[in-house]
Amino acid sequence: MTFDRLSRRHLLLGAAGLTAVSSLSACGRAEAPVDESGRVRLRLASGGTVTAAHGGFYQAIATGAYERRGLNVEILTEAAGADVPALLAASAVELAIGADSFAPLRLIADRAPVKAVAAFLQKDPVVLMARPNQPLETLSALRDRPILMSSADQAGFWNWLRTRFELATDQARIGTAEDNLAAFRDDPKAVLVGRLTAGDPAMIAREAGFTPRVLIPADDGYPSYGGLVLAPNAFARDNARALRDFIAASVEGWRDYVHGDGSKGDALIRRANPDLNQRLLNAVRDSLRTEAVVDGGDAALYGLGTMTPDRWQAFAEQTEIAYPSVPDWREAFTTQYLPGRG
């Protein structure tokens, strides 16, 4: 399902920041609805265009992992940049996906009572792509190069990148996907920001006519998580069992999607985003395995979906300039709903 039927309700919220925050802050109970079969109904906002970054959630639907735990989970897709606080405040969804660690920290900076309760991508899937003959062994070689990105990357990832490697503000070149691809073809020194989970390296190889050199910032110190499950504090408090069951089933889905037969999840992904073909999804799942995006890092020690205070503190300290006021990173996440916790 898409958010088309919800768009009018969404617009009625107005210019949303303060309205959404005040609605989320209101007292009262927030029990999840129950369907006619007695299953707890959970609507999950995708947080943008559906890609393999949602694979484990779709796999859990396709294999019945949620249903076996008494849950009726529906993933609602919406355009990138949708107002997550407004969707949560309007009770249009119970949960949402945050693409990176900026998402919950921005919510905290805006005083929205929402936390990340799980992180299913231990590496943020952002990548930097360059011509194969360019000497870019590490991110420190980015100085003086035009860096092509979306406006969302300018507001997020770019804040970390330019601060960490002392890059010039005017190196950021903001454009549409089509404009950035054209500029990448034309300028041998250009670097293009993309996503591993969207299959961007394979897409560039097809569209630009060469296999790009790919740098993964997560391997060079970028501490962001990806695939974060965001839950309003009141919802988590009043639906603790359902939330734990959702996370446990999502753990099962992600493990099965990456290391088992992910074809059932892929079928649902392609239904939600027909622009993704099966060959591309297969390549992305291979990358998720080889780069240990889901089960590496903290997850190798503590289990899928886990988060640690050290990572959150490091991310918050390295991205302070991205927020109107410095958020308290301790308020941005909780691990109490993860399997074996709480």
C-alpha positions in Angstrom: 0.0 0.0 0.0 1.1 3.6 -0.6 0.3 6.7 1.3 -2.0 8.1 -1.4 -5.1 7.6 0.8 -3.3 9.2 3.7 -1.9 12.2 1.9 -4.9 14.5 2.5 -4.9 13.6 6.2 -1.2 14.2 6.3 -1.6 17.7 4.7 -4.2 18.7 7.3 -1.4 18.5 9.8 0.0 21.7 8.3 3.6 22.7 8.5 4.2 19.9 10.7 7.1 20.2 13.0 5.5 21.7 16.1 2.1 20.1 15.5 3.6 16.7 15.2 5.8 17.1 18.2 3.0 18.4 20.4 0.7 15.5 19.3 3.4 13.0 20.0 4.0 14.6 23.4 0.4 14.3 24.5 -0.4 12.1 27.4 -2.6 9.1 27.2 -2.4 5.5 26.2 -1.3 4.4 22.7 -2.4 0.8 22.3 -2.0 -0.7 18.8 -5.2 -1.6 17.0 -6.2 -5.3 16.6 -7.5 -6.9 13.4 -10.6 -9.1 13.1 -8.4 -12.2 13.8 -7.1 -10.8 17.0 -3.6 -10.0 15.6 -1.9 -6.7 16.7 -1.9 -4.4 13.6 1.3 -2.6 13.0 1.8 -0.2 10.1 5.4 0.5 9.3 6.4 3.6 7.2 9.1 2.7 4.8 10.9 6.1 5.2 11.2 6.5 1.4 11.6 4.5 -1.8 11.6 0.7 -1.2 15.0 -1.0 -1.8 16.9 -3.9 -0.4 17.3 -1.8 2.7 13.8 -3.0 3.6 14.5 -6.7 2.6 14.3 -8.3 6.0 11.0 -6.7 6.8 9.4 -7.8 3.6 11.0 -11.3 4.1 9.3 -11.5 7.6 6.0 -10.7 6.0 6.5 -13.2 3.1 7.6 -16.1 5.4 4.9 -15.5 8.1 7.4 -14.6 10.8 5.2 -11.7 12.0 2.0 -13.6 11.7 3.4 -16.5 13.8 3.9 -14.0 16.6 0.3 -12.7 16.4 1.2 -9.6 14.4 -0.4 -8.1 11.2 2.4 -6.0 9.7 1.9 -3.7 6.7 4.6 -1.7 5.1 3.4 1.6 3.8 5.6 3.3 1.2 6.0 7.0 0.7 8.2 9.4 -1.1 11.6 10.2 0.3 11.5 13.2 2.6 8.1 12.3 4.1 7.4 13.9 7.4 7.9 11.0 9.8 6.9 12.9 13.0 3.6 13.9 11.3 2.9 10.4 10.2 3.5 9.0 13.7 1.5 11.9 15.3 -1.4 11.4 13.0 -1.5 7.7 14.0 -1.1 7.0 10.3 1.6 4.5 11.3 2.7 2.9 14.5 6.4 2.5 13.5 8.8 4.0 10.9 12.1 3.2 9.3 14.9 5.7 9.7 17.5 5.6 7.0 20.4 6.6 9.2 21.4 7.8 12.7 20.5 11.4 11.7 16.8 10.5 11.8 16.3 9.9 15.6 18.8 12.5 16.6 16.9 15.1 14.5 13.7 14.0 16.2 15.3 14.5 19.6 16.7 17.9 18.6 13.1 18.8 17.7 11.9 17.5 21.1 9.8 14.7 19.5 9.5 11.7 21.9 10.6 9.0 19.5 13.4 6.5 19.8 15.3 4.1 17.6 14.5 0.6 19.0 16.6 -1.5 16.6 19.2 -1.0 13.9 19.2 -3.7 11.2 22.0 -2.3 9.1 25.2 -2.2 11.1 26.9 -0.3 8.3 25.2 2.7 6.8 24.9 1.6 3.1 26.0 5.0 1.7 28.9 4.7 -0.8 31.1 7.1 -2.8 31.8 6.2 -6.4 34.6 7.4 -8.6 36.2 6.5 -12.0 38.2 3.2 -11.7 41.5 5.0 -12.6 41.2 7.6 -9.9 43.6 7.4 -6.9 41.0 7.2 -4.2 42.2 4.5 -1.8 40.8 6.4 1.3 38.3 9.1 1.9 41.1 11.5 2.7 41.8 11.8 -1.0 38.5 13.6 -1.6 39.8 17.2 -1.4 39.3 19.4 -4.4 36.9 17.0 -6.1 33.3 17.8 -6.9 31.0 15.5 -4.8 27.7 14.9 -6.4 24.8 14.3 -4.0 21.1 14.8 -3.3 19.7 17.5 -1.1 19.0 14.8 1.6 22.7 13.9 1.5 23.7 17.5 1.8 21.5 17.8 5.0 22.8 14.5 6.4 25.9 12.5 5.3 27.7 15.5 3.9 27.9 17.1 7.4 30.0 14.2 8.6 32.1 13.9 5.5 33.2 17.5 5.2 33.9 17.9 8.9 35.8 14.6 9.2 38.0 15.2 6.1 38.1 19.1 6.2 36.4 19.4 2.8 35.4 22.7 1.3 31.7 23.6 1.4 31.6 24.3 -2.4 32.7 20.8 -3.2 29.1 19.7 -2.6 27.1 19.7 -5.9 23.4 19.2 -5.4 21.3 17.8 -8.1 18.7 15.2 -9.2 19.7 11.6 -9.8 19.7 12.3 -13.6 21.7 15.5 -13.3 24.2 13.9 -11.0 24.7 10.9 -13.3 25.3 13.2 -16.3 27.8 15.2 -14.3 29.5 12.0 -13.2 29.9 10.9 -16.8 31.3 14.2 -17.9 33.8 15.0 -15.1 36.6 12.4 -14.5 37.4 13.8 -11.1 33.8 13.8 -9.8 32.7 11.6 -6.9 29.1 10.4 -6.7 27.2 9.6 -3.5 24.9 6.5 -3.7 23.6 3.6 -1.7 24.7 0.0 -1.7 21.2 -1.1 -0.9 19.7 0.6 -4.0 22.2 -1.2 -6.2 23.8 2.1 -7.3 27.3 0.6 -8.1 25.7 -1.8 -10.5 23.5 0.9 -11.9 26.4 3.2 -12.6 28.3 0.4 -14.3 25.3 -0.1 -16.6 24.5 3.6 -17.2 28.0 5.1 -17.3 29.7 2.3 -19.1 32.4 1.6 -16.5 32.7 -0.2 -13.2 33.2 2.5 -10.6 35.7 2.5 -7.8 33.5 2.2 -4.6 34.5 3.5 -1.2 32.3 2.6 1.8 32.5 5.4 4.4 31.4 2.9 7.1 34.8 1.2 6.6 36.6 4.5 7.1 35.0 5.7 10.3 31.5 6.7 9.5 29.6 5.5 12.6 26.0 5.7 11.4 23.6 2.8 11.7 21.0 2.1 9.0 17.6 0.5 8.8 16.5 1.9 12.1 13.1 1.1 13.6 11.6 4.2 15.1 8.9 4.0 17.7 7.1 6.8 19.7 7.9 6.5 23.4 4.2 6.1 24.4 3.6 3.4 21.8 6.6 1.4 22.9 5.5 1.8 26.6 2.0 0.6 25.9 2.8 -2.1 23.4 6.1 -3.6 24.7 5.2 -7.2 24.0 4.1 -6.4 20.4 7.2 -4.3 19.8 9.5 -7.1 21.1 7.7 -9.6 18.9 8.0 -7.3 15.9 11.8 -6.9 16.4 12.3 -10.7 17.0 10.4 -11.5 13.8 12.4 -8.8 11.9 15.6 -10.4 13.2 14.3 -13.7 11.7 13.4 -12.0 8.5 16.7 -10.3 8.1 18.7 -13.4 8.8 16.6 -15.3 6.3 16.8 -12.6 3.7 20.6 -12.3 3.8 21.6 -15.9 4.4 18.6 -17.9 3.2 16.3 -17.8 0.2 15.4 -14.1 -0.1 13.2 -14.6 -3.2 10.0 -14.2 -1.3 11.0 -10.9 0.2 12.3 -9.8 -3.2 9.0 -10.5 -4.8 7.3 -8.1 -2.4 10.0 -5.5 -2.8 9.6 -5.6 -6.6 5.8 -5.3 -6.2 6.4 -2.1 -4.2 9.2 -0.8 -6.5 9.0 -2.3 -10.0 12.1 -0.4 -11.0 14.2 -2.9 -9.1 14.9 -6.1 -11.2 15.8 -9.4 -9.7 19.4 -9.4 -11.0 20.0 -6.1 -9.2 18.4 -7.4 -6.0 20.6 -10.5 -6.1 23.7 -8.4 -6.5 22.7 -6.2 -3.5 22.1 -9.3 -1.3 25.5 -10.6 -2.2 26.9 -7.3 -1.1 25.0 -7.4 2.2 26.7 -10.7 2.8 30.2 -10.0 1.7 30.3 -6.6 3.5 28.6 -7.9 6.6 26.2 -5.0 6.5 23.5 -6.8 8.6 25.4 -9.2 10.8 28.8 -7.5 11.2 29.9 -4.9 13.7 28.0 -4.8 16.9 25.6 -7.5 15.6 28.4 -10.0 15.5 28.7 -9.7 19.2 25.2 -8.9 20.5 22.8 -10.1 17.8 21.0 -8.6 14.8 19.3 -5.2 15.4 21.6 -4.3 18.2 23.0 -0.8 19.0 25.7 0.4 21.5 26.1 3.7 23.4 29.6 4.1 22.1 28.4 4.2 18.5 25.6 6.6 19.3 27.9 8.9 21.2 30.5 8.9 18.4 28.0 9.7 15.8 26.4 12.5 17.8 29.8 14.1 18.5 30.9 13.9 14.9 27.7 15.4 13.5 26.9 18.2 15.9 26.7 20.8 13.2 23.8 19.0 11.5 21.2 20.0 14.2 19.6 23.3 15.2 20.4 22.4 18.8 22.8 19.7 20.1 20.6 16.6 20.9 21.2 14.3 23.8 22.2 11.1 22.1 21.1 9.1 25.1 17.5 10.0 24.3 17.8 8.8 20.7 17.7 5.0 21.2 16.9 2.2 23.6 17.9 -1.5 23.5 15.3 -2.7 25.9 13.0 -4.2 23.3 15.7 -6.2 21.5 15.6 -10.0 21.9 16.9 -11.0 25.3 16.6 -7.4 26.7 14.1 -5.8 29.0 
